[in-house]
Amino acid sequence: LAYGMLHDRQAAEDAVQEAAIRAWRKLNNLRPGTEMRPWFLGIVANQCRTTMRGRWWSVLRLDAPPSSAGFGFEDQIATGEDLRVALRRLAPEHREVIVLHYYLDLPLDEVAAVAGIPVGTVKSRINR
């Protein structure tokens, strides 16, 4: 999630570490019956938003895409780069739901819980 939102491995690692510290400090605020995963991912998403707001630059560095069978090396790079360019062009709130749903395979209700928005808004952002 953090890497999908920030597109920078070091910044993503820092955001997750900061989110883990915040989660540990606020663990007693977790209501009984609340699932830990969406709660923690919400903290990670909020930390990523804070990190993005603090940046003065918008150029994002990404690693080469992982290898997959059936495609040549050049095709993999072109396809991966096209996808990264498309994701970067999305508004942060749209990119967040795409990453949560398609990259992390979260169901729509968990995406809504993490993003702090209604399920209908999640569906709308995914379909745009």
Residue, then its C-alpha position, 0 to 999 in steps of 0.5 A: l500500500a505504502y509503495g503504491m501510494l508513494h512510489d518510493r521504496q525508502a519513503a514507503e518503508d519510513a511511512v510503514q515504520e511511522a505507522a507501526i509506531r502510531a498503531w502501537r501507541k494507539l492500540n488501546n483505542l482499537r475497539p473490540g471487534t474491530e479488525m486489525r488489518p483495515w485499522f492498520l492499513g488506514i493508519v498506513a494510508n494516513q501516514c502516506r498522505t502526510t508524507m505526500r503533503g510534506r513533499w515539495w517534489s512530484v517526480l517519483r522513482l520506480d524500480a523495473p517491473p518484476s519478470s513474468a513469463g510470456f513477455g519479452f524484457e522490452d515488453q515488460i518494461a513498456t507495460g510496467e512503465d505505462l502502468r506506472v505512468a497511468l497510476r501517477r496521473l491519477a489523483p491520490e484519492h483514486r490511486e489509493v483505492i486502485v492500489l488497495h483493491y487491485y494490488l492488495d486484493l482488499p474487498l470493497d468494504e475494507v477499501a472503504a474502511v481504510a480510505g475512510i469513505p463510503v463503499g459507493t465512493v470506492k466503487s465510483r473512484i474505481n470505475r472512473 
